[in-house]
Amino acid sequence: METFPKIISVDDHTVEPAHVWRDRLPSRYADSGPRIVRAPLKEMTFMGGKFAPVMGAKGDEGPVGDWWVYEDLHRPLTRLDTAVGYDRDEIKLEIITYEQMRPGSFSVPDRLADMDVNHVQSALCFPTFPRFCGQTFTEAKDRELGLLGVRAYNDWMVEEWCGPEARGRLIPLTLVPLWDAELAAAEVRRNAARGVRAVAFSEIPPHLGLPSIHTDDWDPFLAACDETGTVIAMHIGSSSRMPSTSADAPPAVGSTITFANCCFSMVDWLMSGKFERFPGLRIMYAEGQIGWIPYVLERADVVWEENRAWGGVADKVHRPPSELFADHVYGCFFDDAFGLRNLDAIGVGNVLYETDYPHSDSTWPRSREVGEEQMGHLAPDVVDRIVRGNAIDLLGLTEDGLWAGA
C-alpha cells in the first residue's frame, strides 16, 4: 500500500506502576492493599490453562523478581507480561523486575515512543495486575477494599495513564466491582461523566462464580452502559479460565484456541435477548480474532430459525442473531489473514484492529507491515475503517482519533 492509516489499537496492555494503589488507598490499607515486594521465586507452572506461581521467603534460593502482594495473593511480574523487544525463542515463563521490562510497558512517554515506532496513533489498554476485567478485586475478601481498589485503578487510568502527558493518544478502559451490579452501574456512570466510553467485563461470568447474562442480575450494569454509550470490552481470559483440553496440555494448546471463550460468549449474548432490551448496547472481543465468526453466525441463524420454539429463545430473541451481531458486536484481531479474506461474511463495520503490545503475541513493531500484508486486497476506505474508523465511532474519539476526555 502507498499509505497505511495510522493505527488505533483497541487491545494493548499496561503494566501498572508500583505506586498506583500505594498513592491512592487510605493509609490503613498499607499492609493489605496491592503493593510491590521484591522476592525470590520458589516455583511457577502454567499447565492446563492454570497459572500457579509460589513466592519464596527472603533468603531462599531462586530467581528474584517483583511481586504484587494483595491480601493472600502473590502475583509475580513475568516475561509474558512484557515480551516485546525480545526474540521469540527468548520469551519464557520467568519472573522479572520492572528494570527488566521494556519501559513502554509502564511509562507513558516510553509507551508513546513505542507507539510511534509501530505506526500507532492511539491505544486502549487492558490491565495486568487486576487481570483483564478486575477479577483480582472480585476474588478479594475485603469488599470495601476491593471497591476502593477498583476506583483507585480507574482514577489512575483516567487521570495519569490517559492524562495530559498522553495527549489524547491513550484511551481509558475502566473496571467495575463485578460482585454488585448496582455498584458497577454507578462506576460506569462516574467514569462516563469524565469521558470514558469503555468498560472491561468477563466473557463468561459464571466461570468467576457470577450470574450469567441470561439472568436479570446484570441489568443495572447493562442499563448504565446502554444509557452512557459505554462499550463492554471482553478480553480473552477475562473469565480466569483459558481454553484448554486437559490438565496436562501444554500452553501451546490453549494459545491456539484462545478464541474459543469469545465464541461461546458471543453465542450467549446473541441468545440472551439483552440486545433487544438494551438497544444501545455494544460489545467487543479483544484478542479473539475474527476468522471463526462467519460459521458461528450461520449456525446461530439456523438454530434460531429452526429450533427457537423449544430452544428457549422465541420469547426474547426476535431477530436473526446475525442481524443482532451486525448492530451490536465487534471482533478484534491483530493477525488473521483468513478472517480478512472472509470480511464480507463478518461485516466491514464490525471489525477492529489491535497490536497486543507488550505481550508475546504482539505484532509490535511490525503492526503496519502485518496490516499491509493482510489487507492489501481491500479497498483503501475499507482498510481505513478497520484500522481506525470503526474504533473512532465506537469509542467516541475525535475525528483525529484521539480521546478528548470529559
C-alpha positions as a LaTeX table, in Angstrom:
\begin{tabular}{lrrr}
\hline
Residue & $x$ (\AA) & $y$ (\AA) & $z$ (\AA) \\
\hline
Met1 & 0.00 & 0.00 & 0.00 \\
Glu2 & 1.23 & 3.51 & $-0.77$ \\
Thr3 & $-0.17$ & 4.71 & 2.54 \\
Phe4 & $-1.46$ & 2.85 & 5.55 \\
Pro5 & $-3.74$ & 4.60 & 8.06 \\
Lys6 & $-2.42$ & 5.43 & 11.48 \\
Ile7 & $-3.48$ & 2.54 & 13.72 \\
Ile8 & $-5.91$ & 2.82 & 16.61 \\
Ser9 & $-5.24$ & $-0.31$ & 18.65 \\
Val10 & $-8.22$ & $-1.49$ & 20.69 \\
Asp11 & $-6.21$ & $-4.06$ & 22.62 \\
Asp12 & $-2.91$ & $-3.16$ & 24.22 \\
His13 & $-1.91$ & $-3.59$ & 27.86 \\
Thr14 & $-0.47$ & $-1.55$ & 30.67 \\
Val15 & 1.74 & $-2.93$ & 33.42 \\
Glu16 & 0.70 & $-0.84$ & 36.39 \\
Pro17 & 3.50 & 1.12 & 38.11 \\
Ala18 & 4.19 & 0.21 & 41.73 \\
His19 & 2.61 & 3.41 & 43.07 \\
Val20 & $-0.92$ & 3.02 & 41.64 \\
Trp21 & $-2.61$ & 1.77 & 44.82 \\
Arg22 & 0.04 & 2.90 & 47.29 \\
Asp23 & $-0.70$ & 6.53 & 46.40 \\
Arg24 & $-4.50$ & 6.22 & 46.18 \\
Leu25 & $-5.67$ & 3.96 & 49.01 \\
Pro26 & $-6.22$ & 5.14 & 52.60 \\
Ser27 & $-3.14$ & 4.61 & 54.80 \\
Arg28 & $-4.94$ & 1.96 & 56.87 \\
Tyr29 & $-4.64$ & $-0.36$ & 53.86 \\
Ala30 & $-0.87$ & 0.00 & 53.51 \\
Asp31 & $-0.29$ & $-3.61$ & 54.63 \\
Ser32 & $-3.25$ & $-5.23$ & 52.84 \\
Gly33 & $-3.75$ & $-3.25$ & 49.64 \\
Pro34 & $-1.84$ & $-4.02$ & 46.41 \\
Arg35 & 1.88 & $-3.33$ & 46.78 \\
Ile36 & 5.14 & $-4.45$ & 45.16 \\
Val37 & 7.55 & $-6.73$ & 47.03 \\
Arg38 & 10.85 & $-7.98$ & 45.63 \\
Ala39 & 11.26 & $-11.67$ & 46.47 \\
Pro40 & 12.58 & $-14.96$ & 45.08 \\
Leu41 & 10.51 & $-17.39$ & 43.05 \\
Lys42 & 10.06 & $-20.83$ & 44.59 \\
Glu43 & 8.22 & $-22.42$ & 41.67 \\
Met44 & 5.93 & $-21.45$ & 38.81 \\
Thr45 & 3.87 & $-23.56$ & 36.39 \\
Phe46 & 1.39 & $-22.84$ & 33.62 \\
Met47 & $-0.35$ & $-26.04$ & 32.58 \\
Gly48 & $-3.88$ & $-26.85$ & 31.55 \\
Gly49 & $-4.65$ & $-23.14$ & 31.34 \\
Lys50 & $-3.81$ & $-22.57$ & 35.02 \\
Phe51 & $-1.04$ & $-20.20$ & 36.17 \\
Ala52 & 0.43 & $-21.24$ & 39.54 \\
Pro53 & 3.35 & $-19.21$ & 40.99 \\
Val54 & 4.76 & $-19.69$ & 44.51 \\
Met55 & 6.69 & $-16.89$ & 46.20 \\
Gly56 & 9.74 & $-17.80$ & 48.25 \\
Ala57 & 10.85 & $-16.22$ & 51.51 \\
Lys58 & 13.67 & $-13.72$ & 51.90 \\
Gly59 & 16.98 & $-15.53$ & 51.59 \\
Asp60 & 15.56 & $-18.50$ & 49.69 \\
Glu61 & 17.29 & $-19.66$ & 46.55 \\
Gly62 & 15.72 & $-18.91$ & 43.18 \\
Pro63 & 15.44 & $-16.04$ & 40.71 \\
Val64 & 14.40 & $-12.75$ & 42.26 \\
Gly65 & 11.62 & $-10.64$ & 40.82 \\
Asp66 & 8.89 & $-8.14$ & 41.64 \\
Trp67 & 5.64 & $-9.46$ & 43.10 \\
Trp68 & 2.26 & $-7.87$ & 43.58 \\
Val69 & 1.07 & $-8.73$ & 47.08 \\
Tyr70 & $-2.58$ & $-8.17$ & 47.98 \\
Glu71 & $-4.26$ & $-9.87$ & 50.95 \\
Asp72 & $-3.24$ & $-13.53$ & 50.45 \\
Leu73 & $-2.40$ & $-13.11$ & 46.75 \\
His74 & 1.19 & $-13.24$ & 45.48 \\
Arg75 & 1.40 & $-12.49$ & 41.75 \\
Pro76 & 4.82 & $-12.05$ & 40.07 \\
Leu77 & 5.66 & $-9.90$ & 37.08 \\
Thr78 & 6.66 & $-12.25$ & 34.27 \\
Arg79 & 8.26 & $-12.07$ & 30.87 \\
Leu80 & 4.88 & $-12.93$ & 29.34 \\
Asp81 & 3.51 & $-9.65$ & 30.76 \\
Thr82 & 6.00 & $-7.67$ & 28.71 \\
Ala83 & 7.72 & $-9.59$ & 25.94 \\
Val84 & 8.17 & $-7.02$ & 23.17 \\
Gly85 & 11.73 & $-6.37$ & 22.16 \\
Tyr86 & 12.79 & $-9.95$ & 22.89 \\
Asp87 & 13.41 & $-12.69$ & 20.37 \\
Arg88 & 10.53 & $-15.19$ & 20.34 \\
Asp89 & 12.83 & $-18.02$ & 21.42 \\
Glu90 & 13.90 & $-15.95$ & 24.43 \\
Ile91 & 10.35 & $-15.45$ & 25.71 \\
Lys92 & 9.83 & $-17.95$ & 28.51 \\
Leu93 & 7.71 & $-18.21$ & 31.63 \\
Glu94 & 10.10 & $-16.47$ & 34.01 \\
Ile95 & 9.91 & $-13.91$ & 36.77 \\
Ile96 & 11.25 & $-10.39$ & 36.14 \\
Thr97 & 11.62 & $-6.97$ & 37.77 \\
Tyr98 & 10.48 & $-3.60$ & 36.47 \\
Glu99 & 14.08 & $-2.93$ & 35.43 \\
Gln100 & 13.98 & $-6.00$ & 33.19 \\
Met101 & 10.94 & $-4.95$ & 31.18 \\
Arg102 & 10.61 & $-2.50$ & 28.32 \\
Pro103 & 9.83 & 0.91 & 29.89 \\
Gly104 & 6.92 & 1.42 & 27.50 \\
Ser105 & 5.09 & $-1.24$ & 29.48 \\
Phe106 & 4.51 & 1.15 & 32.39 \\
Ser107 & 5.79 & 4.60 & 31.39 \\
Val108 & 3.58 & 6.94 & 29.35 \\
Pro109 & 6.37 & 8.79 & 27.46 \\
Asp110 & 8.07 & 5.50 & 26.59 \\
Arg111 & 4.75 & 3.98 & 25.53 \\
Leu112 & 4.08 & 6.87 & 23.16 \\
Ala113 & 7.57 & 6.45 & 21.68 \\
Asp114 & 6.96 & 2.74 & 21.10 \\
Met115 & 3.61 & 3.56 & 19.51 \\
Asp116 & 5.40 & 5.92 & 17.12 \\
Val117 & 7.79 & 3.15 & 16.13 \\
Asn118 & 4.78 & 0.94 & 15.37 \\
His119 & 2.70 & 3.43 & 13.34 \\
Val120 & 0.12 & 3.54 & 16.15 \\
Gln121 & $-1.71$ & 6.75 & 16.87 \\
Ser122 & $-3.92$ & 5.74 & 19.80 \\
Ala123 & $-4.38$ & 2.71 & 22.03 \\
Leu124 & $-6.86$ & 1.31 & 24.53 \\
Cys125 & $-5.13$ & $-0.67$ & 27.28 \\
Phe126 & $-6.29$ & $-3.59$ & 29.43 \\
Pro127 & $-4.93$ & $-4.12$ & 32.97 \\
Thr128 & $-2.28$ & $-6.58$ & 34.15 \\
Phe129 & $-2.37$ & $-6.96$ & 37.95 \\
Pro130 & $-6.18$ & $-6.54$ & 38.26 \\
Arg131 & $-6.44$ & $-9.08$ & 35.40 \\
Phe132 & $-8.50$ & $-8.44$ & 32.30 \\
Cys133 & $-11.77$ & $-7.42$ & 33.97 \\
Gly134 & $-10.78$ & $-6.85$ & 37.58 \\
Gln135 & $-11.03$ & $-10.46$ & 38.76 \\
Thr136 & $-8.30$ & $-9.77$ & 41.33 \\
Phe137 & $-10.60$ & $-7.41$ & 43.25 \\
Thr138 & $-13.65$ & $-9.60$ & 42.74 \\
Glu139 & $-11.87$ & $-12.52$ & 44.42 \\
Ala140 & $-10.63$ & $-10.45$ & 47.39 \\
Lys141 & $-12.08$ & $-10.99$ & 50.85 \\
Asp142 & $-12.48$ & $-7.34$ & 51.86 \\
Arg143 & $-15.23$ & $-5.89$ & 49.64 \\
Glu144 & $-14.68$ & $-2.35$ & 50.91 \\
Leu145 & $-11.00$ & $-2.55$ & 50.00 \\
Gly146 & $-11.88$ & $-4.20$ & 46.69 \\
Leu147 & $-14.19$ & $-1.34$ & 45.74 \\
Leu148 & $-11.54$ & 1.20 & 46.70 \\
Gly149 & $-9.04$ & $-0.77$ & 44.63 \\
Val150 & $-11.28$ & $-0.66$ & 41.56 \\
Arg151 & $-11.87$ & 3.06 & 41.93 \\
Ala152 & $-8.18$ & 3.75 & 42.53 \\
Tyr153 & $-7.29$ & 1.89 & 39.34 \\
Asn154 & $-9.89$ & 3.84 & 37.37 \\
Asp155 & $-8.65$ & 7.16 & 38.75 \\
Trp156 & $-5.09$ & 6.27 & 37.79 \\
Met157 & $-6.23$ & 5.12 & 34.33 \\
Val158 & $-8.14$ & 8.33 & 33.59 \\
Glu159 & $-6.01$ & 10.91 & 35.38 \\
Glu160 & $-2.49$ & 9.56 & 34.90 \\
Trp161 & $-2.19$ & 6.85 & 32.22 \\
Cys162 & $-4.59$ & 8.74 & 29.94 \\
Gly163 & $-3.83$ & 12.14 & 31.47 \\
Pro164 & $-2.36$ & 15.26 & 29.86 \\
Glu165 & 1.03 & 13.62 & 29.23 \\
Ala166 & $-0.67$ & 11.12 & 26.88 \\
Arg167 & $-2.04$ & 13.97 & 24.69 \\
Gly168 & $-5.22$ & 12.01 & 23.92 \\
Arg169 & $-3.32$ & 9.05 & 22.45 \\
Leu170 & $-4.17$ & 6.64 & 25.29 \\
Ile171 & $-7.85$ & 5.71 & 25.56 \\
Pro172 & $-9.23$ & 4.83 & 29.02 \\
Leu173 & $-10.71$ & 1.44 & 29.80 \\
Thr174 & $-12.09$ & 1.16 & 33.32 \\
Leu175 & $-13.13$ & $-1.61$ & 35.70 \\
Val176 & $-16.27$ & $-2.21$ & 37.76 \\
Pro177 & $-16.94$ & $-4.09$ & 41.01 \\
Leu178 & $-18.31$ & $-7.25$ & 39.41 \\
Trp179 & $-19.78$ & $-8.54$ & 42.67 \\
Asp180 & $-22.50$ & $-5.85$ & 42.74 \\
Ala181 & $-24.34$ & $-4.76$ & 39.57 \\
Glu182 & $-25.68$ & $-1.59$ & 41.19 \\
Leu183 & $-22.19$ & $-0.52$ & 42.26 \\
Ala184 & $-20.96$ & $-1.47$ & 38.80 \\
Ala185 & $-23.61$ & 0.78 & 37.22 \\
Ala186 & $-22.60$ & 3.66 & 39.47 \\
Glu187 & $-18.95$ & 3.22 & 38.47 \\
Val188 & $-19.86$ & 3.18 & 34.77 \\
Arg189 & $-21.74$ & 6.46 & 35.19 \\
Arg190 & $-18.95$ & 8.00 & 37.30 \\
Asn191 & $-16.41$ & 7.33 & 34.59 \\
Ala192 & $-18.72$ & 8.17 & 31.69 \\
Ala193 & $-19.11$ & 11.63 & 33.23 \\
Arg194 & $-15.39$ & 12.16 & 32.62 \\
Gly195 & $-15.45$ & 10.90 & 29.06 \\
Val196 & $-14.78$ & 7.16 & 29.45 \\
Arg197 & $-16.52$ & 5.04 & 26.80 \\
Ala198 & $-15.22$ & 1.52 & 27.52 \\
Val199 & $-15.51$ & $-0.84$ & 30.47 \\
Ala200 & $-13.97$ & $-4.28$ & 30.98 \\
Phe201 & $-16.22$ & $-7.27$ & 31.60 \\
Ser202 & $-15.94$ & $-11.05$ & 31.76 \\
Glu203 & $-16.55$ & $-13.12$ & 28.63 \\
Ile204 & $-18.17$ & $-15.89$ & 30.76 \\
Pro205 & $-19.14$ & $-14.53$ & 34.22 \\
Pro206 & $-20.23$ & $-17.94$ & 35.67 \\
His207 & $-16.59$ & $-19.07$ & 35.48 \\
Leu208 & $-15.97$ & $-16.39$ & 38.12 \\
Gly209 & $-18.85$ & $-17.58$ & 40.27 \\
Leu210 & $-21.05$ & $-14.73$ & 38.99 \\
Pro211 & $-24.51$ & $-14.78$ & 37.35 \\
Ser212 & $-24.77$ & $-15.43$ & 33.62 \\
Ile213 & $-26.04$ & $-12.76$ & 31.28 \\
His214 & $-29.20$ & $-14.85$ & 30.78 \\
Thr215 & $-30.36$ & $-13.66$ & 34.20 \\
Asp216 & $-31.64$ & $-10.19$ & 35.10 \\
Asp217 & $-28.86$ & $-9.72$ & 37.64 \\
Trp218 & $-26.69$ & $-7.64$ & 35.30 \\
Asp219 & $-29.48$ & $-5.36$ & 34.10 \\
Pro220 & $-28.48$ & $-2.29$ & 36.20 \\
Phe221 & $-24.96$ & $-2.51$ & 34.76 \\
Leu222 & $-26.20$ & $-3.10$ & 31.21 \\
Ala223 & $-28.66$ & $-0.20$ & 31.51 \\
Ala224 & $-25.84$ & 2.12 & 32.58 \\
Cys225 & $-23.72$ & 1.06 & 29.60 \\
Asp226 & $-26.69$ & 1.49 & 27.28 \\
Glu227 & $-27.52$ & 4.96 & 28.59 \\
Thr228 & $-23.95$ & 6.28 & 28.54 \\
Gly229 & $-22.77$ & 4.70 & 25.29 \\
Thr230 & $-20.14$ & 2.68 & 27.15 \\
Val231 & $-18.90$ & $-0.32$ & 25.15 \\
Ile232 & $-18.42$ & $-3.59$ & 27.06 \\
Ala233 & $-14.90$ & $-4.87$ & 26.30 \\
Met234 & $-14.18$ & $-8.55$ & 26.90 \\
His235 & $-10.64$ & $-9.86$ & 26.60 \\
Ile236 & $-9.73$ & $-13.49$ & 26.11 \\
Gly237 & $-9.09$ & $-14.96$ & 29.56 \\
Ser238 & $-11.40$ & $-12.49$ & 31.31 \\
Ser239 & $-13.22$ & $-15.47$ & 32.79 \\
Ser240 & $-9.99$ & $-16.59$ & 34.51 \\
Arg241 & $-10.16$ & $-19.81$ & 32.56 \\
Met242 & $-8.20$ & $-20.01$ & 29.34 \\
Pro243 & $-9.43$ & $-22.70$ & 26.94 \\
Ser244 & $-7.59$ & $-25.99$ & 27.23 \\
Thr245 & $-8.24$ & $-29.67$ & 26.71 \\
Ser246 & $-6.67$ & $-31.35$ & 29.72 \\
Ala247 & $-4.82$ & $-30.60$ & 32.91 \\
Asp248 & $-1.52$ & $-31.62$ & 31.30 \\
Ala249 & $-1.98$ & $-29.79$ & 28.00 \\
Pro250 & 0.99 & $-27.53$ & 27.26 \\
Pro251 & 0.32 & $-23.78$ & 26.95 \\
Ala252 & 0.60 & $-24.06$ & 23.16 \\
Val253 & $-2.76$ & $-25.87$ & 23.10 \\
Gly254 & $-4.55$ & $-23.05$ & 24.88 \\
Ser255 & $-2.70$ & $-20.41$ & 22.87 \\
Thr256 & $-4.02$ & $-21.95$ & 19.65 \\
Ile257 & $-7.66$ & $-21.94$ & 20.79 \\
Thr258 & $-7.77$ & $-18.66$ & 22.71 \\
Phe259 & $-10.72$ & $-17.56$ & 20.58 \\
Ala260 & $-12.94$ & $-20.33$ & 22.00 \\
Asn261 & $-14.23$ & $-18.39$ & 25.02 \\
Cys262 & $-15.11$ & $-15.47$ & 22.75 \\
Cys263 & $-17.04$ & $-17.85$ & 20.54 \\
Phe264 & $-19.00$ & $-19.27$ & 23.47 \\
Ser265 & $-19.57$ & $-15.81$ & 24.92 \\
Met266 & $-20.83$ & $-14.30$ & 21.69 \\
Val267 & $-23.48$ & $-17.02$ & 21.32 \\
Asp268 & $-24.51$ & $-16.35$ & 24.93 \\
Trp269 & $-25.07$ & $-12.68$ & 24.16 \\
Leu270 & $-26.84$ & $-13.30$ & 20.85 \\
Met271 & $-29.28$ & $-15.71$ & 22.51 \\
Ser272 & $-29.78$ & $-13.68$ & 25.70 \\
Gly273 & $-32.26$ & $-11.07$ & 24.48 \\
Lys274 & $-30.14$ & $-8.30$ & 26.02 \\
Phe275 & $-29.54$ & $-6.50$ & 22.74 \\
Glu276 & $-33.27$ & $-6.05$ & 22.26 \\
Arg277 & $-33.82$ & $-4.94$ & 25.85 \\
Phe278 & $-30.87$ & $-2.52$ & 25.66 \\
Pro279 & $-30.74$ & $-1.34$ & 22.04 \\
Gly280 & $-27.75$ & 0.95 & 22.54 \\
Leu281 & $-25.54$ & $-1.81$ & 23.95 \\
Arg282 & $-22.24$ & $-2.57$ & 22.16 \\
Ile283 & $-19.75$ & $-5.31$ & 23.00 \\
Met284 & $-16.25$ & $-6.09$ & 21.69 \\
Tyr285 & $-13.98$ & $-9.13$ & 21.92 \\
Ala286 & $-10.34$ & $-8.20$ & 22.40 \\
Glu287 & $-7.74$ & $-10.60$ & 21.03 \\
Gly288 & $-10.46$ & $-13.01$ & 19.93 \\
Gln289 & $-9.57$ & $-12.78$ & 16.22 \\
Ile290 & $-12.35$ & $-12.90$ & 13.59 \\
Gly291 & $-11.94$ & $-15.91$ & 11.27 \\
Trp292 & $-14.33$ & $-18.07$ & 13.31 \\
Ile293 & $-17.23$ & $-15.61$ & 13.23 \\
Pro294 & $-18.92$ & $-16.44$ & 9.87 \\
Tyr295 & $-19.73$ & $-20.05$ & 10.69 \\
Val296 & $-20.93$ & $-19.27$ & 14.21 \\
Leu297 & $-23.33$ & $-16.66$ & 12.81 \\
Glu298 & $-24.53$ & $-19.11$ & 10.17 \\
Arg299 & $-25.16$ & $-21.80$ & 12.76 \\
Ala300 & $-26.82$ & $-19.39$ & 15.20 \\
Asp301 & $-29.23$ & $-18.23$ & 12.49 \\
Val302 & $-30.16$ & $-21.83$ & 11.64 \\
Val303 & $-30.78$ & $-22.68$ & 15.30 \\
Trp304 & $-32.85$ & $-19.51$ & 15.77 \\
Glu305 & $-34.89$ & $-20.22$ & 12.65 \\
Glu306 & $-35.46$ & $-23.94$ & 13.19 \\
Asn307 & $-35.24$ & $-24.51$ & 16.94 \\
Arg308 & $-36.22$ & $-21.31$ & 18.70 \\
Ala309 & $-39.57$ & $-22.70$ & 19.89 \\
Trp310 & $-38.00$ & $-25.41$ & 22.03 \\
Gly311 & $-34.60$ & $-23.69$ & 22.33 \\
Gly312 & $-35.76$ & $-21.19$ & 24.94 \\
Val313 & $-35.28$ & $-18.03$ & 22.90 \\
Ala314 & $-38.53$ & $-17.49$ & 20.97 \\
Asp315 & $-39.88$ & $-15.05$ & 23.54 \\
Lys316 & $-36.77$ & $-12.86$ & 23.81 \\
Val317 & $-34.79$ & $-13.03$ & 20.54 \\
His318 & $-36.99$ & $-11.66$ & 17.77 \\
Arg319 & $-34.39$ & $-11.08$ & 15.07 \\
Pro320 & $-31.84$ & $-13.40$ & 13.45 \\
Pro321 & $-28.62$ & $-13.49$ & 15.52 \\
Ser322 & $-26.58$ & $-12.33$ & 12.51 \\
Glu323 & $-28.62$ & $-9.11$ & 12.45 \\
Leu324 & $-28.03$ & $-8.58$ & 16.15 \\
Phe325 & $-24.32$ & $-9.15$ & 15.61 \\
Ala326 & $-24.21$ & $-6.52$ & 12.88 \\
Asp327 & $-25.73$ & $-3.91$ & 15.20 \\
His328 & $-24.04$ & $-4.76$ & 18.49 \\
Val329 & $-20.84$ & $-6.87$ & 18.27 \\
Tyr330 & $-17.24$ & $-6.10$ & 17.28 \\
Gly331 & $-14.47$ & $-8.61$ & 16.67 \\
Cys332 & $-10.88$ & $-7.55$ & 17.28 \\
Phe333 & $-7.80$ & $-9.02$ & 15.60 \\
Phe334 & $-4.08$ & $-8.45$ & 15.17 \\
Asp335 & $-3.14$ & $-11.29$ & 12.80 \\
Asp336 & $-5.97$ & $-13.00$ & 10.92 \\
Ala337 & $-5.49$ & $-13.24$ & 7.17 \\
Phe338 & $-8.26$ & $-15.84$ & 6.88 \\
Gly339 & $-10.79$ & $-13.57$ & 8.58 \\
Leu340 & $-9.87$ & $-10.68$ & 6.30 \\
Arg341 & $-10.39$ & $-12.85$ & 3.24 \\
Asn342 & $-13.92$ & $-13.51$ & 4.51 \\
Leu343 & $-14.68$ & $-9.98$ & 5.61 \\
Asp344 & $-17.94$ & $-9.83$ & 3.66 \\
Ala345 & $-19.34$ & $-12.60$ & 5.86 \\
Ile346 & $-18.39$ & $-10.68$ & 9.02 \\
Gly347 & $-19.09$ & $-7.06$ & 8.15 \\
Val348 & $-16.70$ & $-4.21$ & 7.48 \\
Gly349 & $-18.27$ & $-2.21$ & 10.28 \\
Asn350 & $-17.79$ & $-4.94$ & 12.90 \\
Val351 & $-14.02$ & $-5.35$ & 12.82 \\
Leu352 & $-11.33$ & $-3.55$ & 14.85 \\
Tyr353 & $-7.52$ & $-3.69$ & 14.69 \\
Glu354 & $-5.12$ & $-4.21$ & 17.59 \\
Thr355 & $-1.40$ & $-4.73$ & 18.31 \\
Asp356 & $-1.43$ & $-6.50$ & 21.73 \\
Tyr357 & 1.59 & $-4.54$ & 22.97 \\
Pro358 & 3.57 & $-5.62$ & 25.05 \\
His359 & 2.51 & $-9.30$ & 25.08 \\
Ser360 & 4.28 & $-12.20$ & 23.39 \\
Asp361 & 1.65 & $-12.38$ & 20.63 \\
Ser362 & 2.12 & $-8.71$ & 19.78 \\
Thr363 & 2.89 & $-7.70$ & 16.21 \\
Trp364 & 4.99 & $-4.78$ & 17.51 \\
Pro365 & 6.99 & $-3.26$ & 15.87 \\
Arg366 & 5.56 & $-4.68$ & 12.61 \\
Ser367 & 1.85 & $-3.99$ & 13.06 \\
Arg368 & 1.80 & $-1.74$ & 9.99 \\
Glu369 & 3.63 & $-4.32$ & 7.86 \\
Val370 & 1.33 & $-7.13$ & 9.03 \\
Gly371 & $-1.68$ & $-4.98$ & 8.18 \\
Glu372 & $-0.32$ & $-4.14$ & 4.75 \\
Glu373 & 0.38 & $-7.80$ & 4.02 \\
Gln374 & $-3.06$ & $-9.00$ & 5.11 \\
Met375 & $-5.21$ & $-6.09$ & 3.90 \\
Gly376 & $-3.59$ & $-5.50$ & 0.52 \\
His377 & $-6.63$ & $-6.87$ & $-1.32$ \\
Leu378 & $-9.03$ & $-4.44$ & 0.35 \\
Ala379 & $-10.10$ & $-1.01$ & $-0.87$ \\
Pro380 & $-8.43$ & 1.93 & 0.93 \\
Asp381 & $-11.70$ & 3.08 & 2.51 \\
Val382 & $-12.28$ & $-0.40$ & 3.93 \\
Val383 & $-8.76$ & $-0.52$ & 5.35 \\
Asp384 & $-9.29$ & 2.88 & 6.95 \\
Arg385 & $-12.48$ & 1.71 & 8.65 \\
Ile386 & $-10.83$ & $-1.42$ & 10.03 \\
Val387 & $-7.62$ & 0.23 & 11.18 \\
Arg388 & $-9.16$ & 3.36 & 12.73 \\
Gly389 & $-12.62$ & 4.45 & 11.56 \\
Asn390 & $-14.67$ & 1.85 & 13.39 \\
Ala391 & $-12.74$ & 2.49 & 16.62 \\
Ile392 & $-13.32$ & 6.24 & 16.34 \\
Asp393 & $-17.06$ & 5.70 & 16.05 \\
Leu394 & $-17.30$ & 3.02 & 18.74 \\
Leu395 & $-15.16$ & 4.76 & 21.36 \\
Gly396 & $-16.35$ & 8.29 & 20.71 \\
Leu397 & $-12.93$ & 9.59 & 19.67 \\
Thr398 & $-12.27$ & 12.84 & 17.84 \\
Glu399 & $-12.05$ & 12.86 & 14.06 \\
Asp400 & $-8.28$ & 12.73 & 14.50 \\
Gly401 & $-8.59$ & 9.52 & 16.52 \\
Leu402 & $-7.78$ & 11.00 & 19.93 \\
Trp403 & $-9.52$ & 10.73 & 23.30 \\
Ala404 & $-10.93$ & 14.12 & 24.20 \\
Gly405 & $-11.69$ & 13.40 & 27.86 \\
Ala406 & $-14.74$ & 14.72 & 29.65 \\
\hline
\end{tabular}
